Amino acid sequence: MRLPPPLSPAQFLSFMMSVPLDFAPGTSATYSNVGYIILGELIATVAKQTYEKFVTDNVFKPMGIKSARLNPRDGKYIQKCAHRHLAGTLVPLPALRFPMIDATGGWVASAVDMARLLANLEATHGEPVLNEKSRLLMREAPPAPLKPRENGTYFGLGWDAAFIDGKQQYGYFKDGSCQGMRTYMKRLPNGVNWVLVFNASMEFDAVDMQTAGHAIQEVRKHVESLEKYPDIDLFKDFA
């Protein structure tokens, strides 16, 4: 497009509108960063305010999340924000200056705030952002002709994988990464939510992905080995 970086969401989408679809809508499903960028622009247009302000006021504040924000446009780290690193190095990367991904990975938040979000989706913490009908839609299977994967999971609304078993137990998870950062959040069928946040990664590097995968599995093993969790609310102890 012969434009100097960083591109805005509108500039990026003006290019993507010229790219043909990979498949006819409704015939298959795959994760799409582009879809979330479009969604962010739709939210801003319908709400008649910036995407960041709408999400902050209507999603995060009811959840009790006070410090989450988008990466700043000036290319500087937010105060007290962990610096990103390439996996296997001690050299910090510059702050993320990539505004076109605001709605698909541009938020800066703590692991505690991510846990607050998961708890709110259970309607157990803060003012519920979603009603029961929306929570059911969020995790139900997509309509035919789409089918669940061999392991029984499928794309949920906003989730890389979701499932509901015969006992109406359900679970879902979402992960994501960019150079120098990686996140993982999951709800187990027993109702336990857990979050992992890394400040090091190497995009598309097989060794790094394997290392992160082993760390996730090790934590999951310990989380699932606990038969009973203490009934203590620690959210109030974290800003």
Residue pairs with C-beta under 8 A, 6 or more apart in sequence:
1 7
1 11
1 14
1 15
3 11
6 97
6 98
6 99
6 100
7 99
7 100
8 99
8 100
9 37
9 40
9 41
9 99
9 100
9 102
9 103
10 41
11 100
12 37
12 100
13 34
13 37
13 38
13 41
16 34
22 28
22 30
26 143
26 145
26 146
27 145
27 146
28 146
29 142
29 146
29 154
29 155
31 155
31 160
33 101
33 104
33 105
36 103
36 104
37 100
37 101
37 102
37 103
37 104
39 103
40 51
40 102
40 103
40 104
41 51
41 103
43 51
43 54
43 55
43 103
44 50
44 51
44 54
47 54
51 102
51 103
52 69
52 70
52 102
56 68
56 69
58 129
59 65
59 129
60 66
60 68
60 113
62 120
62 126
62 127
62 128
62 129
63 116
63 117
63 120
63 125
63 126
63 127
63 129
64 116
64 120
64 125
64 126
64 235
65 109
65 113
65 116
65 117
66 239
67 109
67 110
67 113
67 239
68 107
68 108
68 109
68 110
68 113
69 78
69 107
69 108
70 102
70 106
70 107
70 108
71 78
71 95
71 96
71 97
71 98
71 99
71 102
71 106
71 107
71 108
72 78
72 95
73 97
73 99
74 97
75 94
75 95
75 97
76 95
77 83
77 95
78 95
78 108
81 95
81 108
82 199
83 92
83 93
83 95
83 180
83 199
84 92
84 93
84 95
84 96
84 179
84 180
84 181
84 199
84 200
85 91
85 92
85 93
85 180
85 199
85 200
86 93
86 179
86 180
86 200
86 201
86 202
87 200
87 201
87 202
87 205
87 208
87 211
88 200
88 202
88 208
89 200
93 179
93 180
96 106
96 178
98 106
98 178
99 106
101 178
105 176
105 178
110 197
110 238
111 195
111 196
111 197
112 235
112 238
114 183
114 185
114 195
114 197
115 193
115 194
115 195
115 235
116 125
116 126
116 235
117 185
118 185
118 187
118 193
118 195
119 125
119 126
119 193
119 235
120 126
120 127
120 128
120 129
121 129
121 130
121 135
121 138
121 187
122 187
122 191
122 193
123 132
123 135
125 235
130 138
137 157
138 156
138 157
138 158
138 159
138 162
138 172
139 156
139 157
139 159
139 162
139 163
139 164
139 170
139 172
140 156
140 162
140 164
141 148
141 154
141 162
141 164
142 154
142 155
146 154
147 154
148 154
148 163
149 161
152 163
152 165
153 161
153 162
153 163
154 161
154 162
154 163
155 161
155 162
156 162
156 172
158 174
159 172
159 173
159 174
160 173
160 174
160 175
161 172
161 173
162 170
162 171
162 172
163 170
163 171
163 172
164 170
165 189
169 189
169 190
170 187
170 189
171 186
171 187
171 188
171 189
172 186
172 187
173 184
173 185
173 186
173 187
174 184
174 185
174 186
175 182
175 183
175 184
175 185
176 182
176 183
177 183
177 201
177 203
177 212
178 201
178 203
179 201
179 202
179 203
180 199
180 200
180 201
181 197
181 198
181 199
181 200
181 201
182 197
182 198
182 200
182 201
182 212
183 195
183 196
183 197
183 198
184 195
184 196
184 197
184 216
185 193
185 194
185 195
185 196
186 193
186 194
186 195
186 220
187 193
188 194
188 223
188 224
192 223
192 229
194 219
194 220
194 223
196 215
196 216
196 219
198 212
198 215
201 208
201 212
202 208
